[in-house]
Amino acid sequence: MIQKSEIKAAHNLLVLWDCSDLVISDLLDLSLEDKKKFFSHKYESIQFTEDQVELFRLIHKIHRLLKKKFIIGPEIYGMMQKKHEFFDNLTPLSWLIKNKAQPQLFLDKLDNCPR
């Protein structure tokens, strides 16, 4: 079960995570440790602590879910140029961020995803 603190942390990071310069598919094949390094480098002013390891696990889980749902190939990259990423229910991630939608809308789907 995803904890409320994880949801809040993930939501805060997703708001910071500007879809105009990052596509989720760019990170799909990175390891959990590489994701941590990427985010730490990208947001140098944010001090990530060991307490936030669960946040990166959650992000990793989101990526694994996306990887299962989509075939990433050259034809897909063309469609992704507008940098809209879709979850199971086809809700654009950029819409969720722009409208500050409740993260539970898409995190609910992760409860049954293996950790």
Z-matrix of the N, CA and C atoms (Angstrom, degrees):
N
C 1 1.466
C 2 1.529 1 109.93
N 3 1.292 2 117.14 1 132.25
C 4 1.457 3 121.77 2 -179.97
C 5 1.526 4 109.24 3 -78.25
N 6 1.314 5 116.20 4 129.98
C 7 1.461 6 121.74 5 -178.80
C 8 1.530 7 110.58 6 -78.89
N 9 1.349 8 115.82 7 153.98
C 10 1.463 9 119.88 8 178.72
C 11 1.523 10 111.70 9 -58.82
N 12 1.332 11 116.49 10 -36.89
C 13 1.468 12 119.57 11 -179.73
C 14 1.530 13 110.92 12 -64.14
N 15 1.337 14 116.62 13 -35.87
C 16 1.465 15 120.58 14 177.92
C 17 1.525 16 110.06 15 -65.77
N 18 1.329 17 115.80 16 -42.43
C 19 1.462 18 120.49 17 -179.40
C 20 1.522 19 109.75 18 -62.42
N 21 1.336 20 116.02 19 -45.57
C 22 1.466 21 119.90 20 -179.18
C 23 1.526 22 110.68 21 -64.00
N 24 1.331 23 116.65 22 -44.04
C 25 1.463 24 120.39 23 -179.80
C 26 1.526 25 110.85 24 -63.34
N 27 1.330 26 116.03 25 -43.66
C 28 1.465 27 120.04 26 179.61
C 29 1.522 28 110.49 27 -64.37
N 30 1.328 29 116.31 28 -41.88
C 31 1.457 30 120.52 29 179.40
C 32 1.524 31 110.44 30 -62.15
N 33 1.337 32 116.74 31 -44.69
C 34 1.462 33 120.28 32 179.92
C 35 1.521 34 111.37 33 -61.31
N 36 1.329 35 116.00 34 -40.91
C 37 1.463 36 118.90 35 179.88
C 38 1.526 37 110.78 36 -69.15
N 39 1.333 38 117.06 37 -39.65
C 40 1.465 39 120.24 38 -179.68
C 41 1.520 40 111.21 39 -64.45
N 42 1.338 41 116.87 40 -33.58
C 43 1.462 42 119.61 41 177.00
C 44 1.529 43 109.37 42 -66.04
N 45 1.342 44 116.18 43 -39.97
C 46 1.467 45 120.40 44 177.71
C 47 1.525 46 111.62 45 -69.24
N 48 1.317 47 114.85 46 -30.94
C 49 1.450 48 122.69 47 -173.95
C 50 1.529 49 108.22 48 -76.42
N 51 1.315 50 116.57 49 94.24
C 52 1.459 51 123.09 50 -173.21
C 53 1.521 52 109.96 51 -75.87
N 54 1.315 53 116.47 52 115.40
C 55 1.466 54 120.94 53 -178.06
C 56 1.525 55 112.23 54 -63.38
N 57 1.320 56 117.90 55 -16.08
C 58 1.462 57 118.79 56 -178.92
C 59 1.520 58 112.14 57 -70.95
N 60 1.343 59 117.65 58 -18.04
C 61 1.462 60 117.06 59 179.99
C 62 1.523 61 113.35 60 -127.29
N 63 1.311 62 117.14 61 12.88
C 64 1.459 63 118.81 62 179.96
C 65 1.519 64 110.06 63 -150.75
N 66 1.313 65 116.11 64 129.66
C 67 1.455 66 121.59 65 175.69
C 68 1.520 67 107.28 66 -109.75
N 69 1.320 68 116.43 67 133.84
C 70 1.460 69 120.58 68 -177.66
C 71 1.523 70 111.47 69 -52.70
N 72 1.323 71 117.24 70 -38.47
C 73 1.463 72 120.03 71 -176.89
C 74 1.525 73 112.04 72 -60.15
N 75 1.339 74 117.04 73 -24.99
C 76 1.463 75 119.89 74 177.97
C 77 1.519 76 111.35 75 -61.43
N 78 1.330 77 117.05 76 -24.10
C 79 1.461 78 121.05 77 -174.63
C 80 1.522 79 113.44 78 -106.84
N 81 1.334 80 117.66 79 -2.23
C 82 1.463 81 119.70 80 -171.43
C 83 1.523 82 114.14 81 -56.10
N 84 1.319 83 116.98 82 -37.26
C 85 1.458 84 119.49 83 -174.18
C 86 1.521 85 113.93 84 -94.89
N 87 1.331 86 117.12 85 2.77
C 88 1.461 87 119.51 86 179.11
C 89 1.524 88 110.82 87 -77.20
N 90 1.313 89 115.36 88 147.70
C 91 1.466 90 120.13 89 175.11
C 92 1.523 91 108.66 90 -74.06
N 93 1.317 92 116.10 91 167.51
C 94 1.463 93 121.09 92 178.16
C 95 1.530 94 109.84 93 -57.44
N 96 1.325 95 117.01 94 -44.12
C 97 1.475 96 120.75 95 -179.12
C 98 1.527 97 110.96 96 -64.34
N 99 1.336 98 117.19 97 -39.74
C 100 1.465 99 120.37 98 178.62
C 101 1.522 100 111.41 99 -66.93
N 102 1.335 101 116.58 100 -35.53
C 103 1.468 102 119.39 101 176.22
C 104 1.527 103 109.85 102 -62.56
N 105 1.342 104 115.92 103 -43.28
C 106 1.465 105 119.61 104 178.79
C 107 1.526 106 110.31 105 -59.47
N 108 1.335 107 116.22 106 -44.55
C 109 1.462 108 120.30 107 -179.75
C 110 1.522 109 110.44 108 -63.98
N 111 1.341 110 116.46 109 -41.22
C 112 1.463 111 120.47 110 -179.24
C 113 1.521 112 110.68 111 -60.57
N 114 1.328 113 116.59 112 -50.27
C 115 1.458 114 119.54 113 -177.28
C 116 1.525 115 111.44 114 -67.87
N 117 1.331 116 117.30 115 -36.77
C 118 1.463 117 120.31 116 178.56
C 119 1.525 118 110.09 117 -64.07
N 120 1.329 119 116.23 118 -39.06
C 121 1.463 120 120.24 119 179.91
C 122 1.525 121 110.67 120 -72.01
N 123 1.331 122 115.87 121 -43.22
C 124 1.465 123 120.14 122 -176.25
C 125 1.522 124 111.37 123 -65.13
N 126 1.310 125 116.27 124 -38.28
C 127 1.462 126 120.70 125 -178.72
C 128 1.524 127 108.85 126 -117.50
N 129 1.343 128 115.82 127 69.33
C 130 1.458 129 121.01 128 -174.93
C 131 1.519 130 112.36 129 -58.59
N 132 1.329 131 116.94 130 -30.49
C 133 1.465 132 119.62 131 -177.19
C 134 1.529 133 112.41 132 -74.23
N 135 1.328 134 116.97 133 -12.19
C 136 1.464 135 120.19 134 179.20
C 137 1.518 136 108.37 135 -93.11
N 138 1.307 137 116.66 136 125.71
C 139 1.460 138 120.72 137 179.32
C 140 1.526 139 108.77 138 -91.57
N 141 1.318 140 116.84 139 103.02
C 142 1.456 141 120.55 140 177.53
C 143 1.521 142 109.24 141 -80.59
N 144 1.311 143 116.27 142 134.22
C 145 1.459 144 121.30 143 -179.49
C 146 1.521 145 109.65 144 -110.92
N 147 1.321 146 115.29 145 169.43
C 148 1.463 147 120.24 146 177.99
C 149 1.529 148 110.92 147 -62.09
N 150 1.328 149 116.54 148 -26.22
C 151 1.465 150 120.08 149 179.18
C 152 1.520 151 111.85 150 -64.90
N 153 1.325 152 116.60 151 -17.03
C 154 1.462 153 119.75 152 -177.55
C 155 1.525 154 112.84 153 -95.22
N 156 1.319 155 117.60 154 8.33
C 157 1.464 156 120.35 155 178.32
C 158 1.524 157 110.03 156 -56.44
N 159 1.330 158 117.27 157 -38.56
C 160 1.467 159 120.81 158 179.49
C 161 1.523 160 111.47 159 -61.47
N 162 1.323 161 116.41 160 -33.70
C 163 1.461 162 119.89 161 177.60
C 164 1.523 163 110.23 162 -61.25
N 165 1.317 164 116.89 163 -44.26
C 166 1.456 165 119.87 164 -179.42
C 167 1.519 166 111.05 165 -70.34
N 168 1.328 167 116.51 166 -32.18
C 169 1.466 168 119.05 167 174.22
C 170 1.524 169 109.67 168 -62.85
N 171 1.332 170 115.91 169 -39.84
C 172 1.459 171 120.53 170 179.10
C 173 1.529 172 110.41 171 -64.36
N 174 1.323 173 116.80 172 -44.81
C 175 1.465 174 120.59 173 177.75
C 176 1.527 175 109.88 174 -61.12
N 177 1.332 176 115.55 175 -42.87
C 178 1.465 177 121.01 176 178.65
C 179 1.529 178 110.04 177 -59.63
N 180 1.329 179 115.91 178 -40.50
C 181 1.461 180 121.44 179 179.69
C 182 1.534 181 110.32 180 -65.47
N 183 1.333 182 116.61 181 -40.42
C 184 1.463 183 120.81 182 177.48
C 185 1.527 184 109.49 183 -61.00
N 186 1.326 185 116.18 184 -44.03
C 187 1.460 186 119.40 185 -179.81
C 188 1.521 187 111.60 186 -63.92
N 189 1.341 188 116.55 187 -40.19
C 190 1.467 189 119.49 188 179.05
C 191 1.524 190 110.12 189 -63.80
N 192 1.324 191 116.29 190 -39.49
C 193 1.462 192 120.32 191 178.07
C 194 1.526 193 109.75 192 -62.53
N 195 1.332 194 116.76 193 -45.90
C 196 1.460 195 120.72 194 179.08
C 197 1.520 196 111.04 195 -61.82
N 198 1.319 197 116.57 196 -40.80
C 199 1.459 198 120.75 197 -178.10
C 200 1.525 199 110.29 198 -62.42
N 201 1.331 200 116.90 199 -36.07
C 202 1.467 201 120.89 200 178.66
C 203 1.519 202 111.37 201 -69.94
N 204 1.345 203 116.24 202 -31.34
C 205 1.460 204 120.11 203 -173.10
C 206 1.524 205 113.33 204 -86.01
N 207 1.319 206 117.56 205 -22.38
C 208 1.457 207 119.44 206 -172.50
C 209 1.513 208 112.57 207 -124.70
N 210 1.337 209 115.60 208 145.10
C 211 1.456 210 121.81 209 171.14
C 212 1.525 211 105.33 210 -94.60
N 213 1.326 212 115.86 211 113.13
C 214 1.456 213 119.47 212 -177.79
C 215 1.524 214 108.30 213 -92.74
N 216 1.317 215 116.02 214 110.32
C 217 1.461 216 121.38 215 179.90
C 218 1.513 217 109.52 216 -143.24
N 219 1.337 218 117.57 217 177.63
C 220 1.471 219 120.86 218 -176.78
C 221 1.523 220 113.07 219 -55.82
N 222 1.339 221 117.00 220 -38.85
C 223 1.468 222 119.03 221 -178.83
C 224 1.523 223 111.18 222 -68.53
N 225 1.332 224 116.91 223 -29.83
C 226 1.461 225 120.46 224 178.83
C 227 1.524 226 110.15 225 -73.01
N 228 1.335 227 117.32 226 -39.31
C 229 1.460 228 119.87 227 -179.78
C 230 1.521 229 111.58 228 -59.24
N 231 1.341 230 117.13 229 -35.86
C 232 1.454 231 120.06 230 176.65
C 233 1.519 232 111.30 231 -60.66
N 234 1.332 233 115.83 232 -40.84
C 235 1.464 234 120.76 233 -179.93
C 236 1.524 235 111.18 234 -72.12
N 237 1.336 236 116.84 235 -21.18
C 238 1.455 237 120.23 236 -175.42
C 239 1.522 238 112.74 237 -90.68
N 240 1.330 239 117.00 238 3.74
C 241 1.464 240 118.72 239 -176.87
C 242 1.522 241 112.43 240 -61.22
N 243 1.318 242 117.31 241 -27.33
C 244 1.463 243 120.00 242 176.95
C 245 1.524 244 110.85 243 -78.71
N 246 1.319 245 115.32 244 -3.07
C 247 1.458 246 123.28 245 174.45
C 248 1.528 247 112.92 246 61.76
N 249 1.304 248 115.96 247 40.27
C 250 1.460 249 120.94 248 172.17
C 251 1.516 250 107.59 249 -101.46
N 252 1.319 251 115.85 250 124.97
C 253 1.456 252 120.76 251 178.91
C 254 1.519 253 107.81 252 -112.03
N 255 1.332 254 116.50 253 139.49
C 256 1.447 255 120.20 254 -173.92
C 257 1.520 256 112.07 255 -117.50
N 258 1.310 257 114.54 256 138.71
C 259 1.452 258 120.76 257 174.91
C 260 1.527 259 108.98 258 -90.52
N 261 1.314 260 114.73 259 -174.55
C 262 1.456 261 122.41 260 -176.41
C 263 1.524 262 112.45 261 -50.42
N 264 1.340 263 116.65 262 -38.55
C 265 1.470 264 120.31 263 -176.83
C 266 1.529 265 111.90 264 -93.93
N 267 1.352 266 116.51 265 13.66
C 268 1.462 267 122.59 266 178.04
C 269 1.524 268 113.45 267 62.31
N 270 1.323 269 116.65 268 28.55
C 271 1.460 270 120.68 269 174.29
C 272 1.522 271 107.91 270 -86.61
N 273 1.333 272 119.23 271 121.24
C 274 1.461 273 119.40 272 -178.25
C 275 1.526 274 111.44 273 -65.72
N 276 1.324 275 115.65 274 133.26
C 277 1.459 276 120.20 275 177.62
C 278 1.519 277 110.45 276 -59.69
N 279 1.332 278 116.73 277 -39.51
C 280 1.465 279 119.68 278 -179.21
C 281 1.530 280 111.05 279 -62.72
N 282 1.339 281 116.83 280 -34.09
C 283 1.463 282 120.08 281 177.34
C 284 1.524 283 110.06 282 -66.59
N 285 1.339 284 115.79 283 -42.60
C 286 1.461 285 119.80 284 179.24
C 287 1.518 286 110.67 285 -59.74
N 288 1.332 287 116.08 286 -42.74
C 289 1.461 288 119.71 287 -178.90
C 290 1.526 289 110.47 288 -69.00
N 291 1.329 290 115.91 289 -49.07
C 292 1.464 291 120.38 290 -176.71
C 293 1.523 292 111.32 291 -58.93
N 294 1.317 293 116.12 292 -40.58
C 295 1.460 294 120.55 293 -176.66
C 296 1.519 295 113.21 294 -94.53
N 297 1.346 296 116.50 295 6.11
C 298 1.461 297 121.25 296 -179.66
C 299 1.534 298 111.38 297 48.91
N 300 1.332 299 114.52 298 41.62
C 301 1.467 300 119.80 299 179.12
C 302 1.522 301 109.88 300 -62.67
N 303 1.303 302 116.03 301 154.55
C 304 1.454 303 120.11 302 178.88
C 305 1.520 304 109.36 303 -62.74
N 306 1.326 305 117.53 304 125.45
C 307 1.464 306 119.23 305 -177.93
C 308 1.517 307 112.81 306 -61.70
N 309 1.334 308 117.14 307 -21.16
C 310 1.462 309 120.04 308 -179.57
C 311 1.530 310 111.38 309 -59.99
N 312 1.333 311 117.01 310 -24.38
C 313 1.467 312 120.82 311 -179.76
C 314 1.517 313 111.78 312 -55.99
N 315 1.346 314 115.99 313 -39.32
C 316 1.460 315 116.94 314 179.55
C 317 1.518 316 112.91 315 -106.50
N 318 1.326 317 118.14 316 -22.05
C 319 1.461 318 119.53 317 -179.86
C 320 1.524 319 111.98 318 -72.62
N 321 1.321 320 117.63 319 -23.99
C 322 1.471 321 120.84 320 177.12
C 323 1.525 322 110.65 321 -53.14
N 324 1.316 323 115.89 322 -36.15
C 325 1.459 324 120.65 323 -176.06
C 326 1.525 325 112.22 324 -70.11
N 327 1.330 326 116.71 325 -15.49
C 328 1.457 327 119.93 326 -176.27
C 329 1.520 328 113.18 327 -88.23
N 330 1.327 329 117.62 328 -12.66
C 331 1.465 330 120.38 329 -175.54
C 332 1.522 331 112.52 330 -56.28
N 333 1.331 332 116.76 331 -35.20
C 334 1.461 333 119.97 332 -177.43
C 335 1.523 334 112.96 333 -93.51
N 336 1.331 335 116.16 334 3.15
C 337 1.459 336 121.32 335 179.87
C 338 1.530 337 108.79 336 -79.65
N 339 1.324 338 118.71 337 133.67
C 340 1.469 339 119.05 338 179.08
C 341 1.519 340 111.08 339 -63.36
N 342 1.320 341 116.15 340 142.32
C 343 1.475 342 120.68 341 179.76
C 344 1.504 343 110.18 342 -76.86
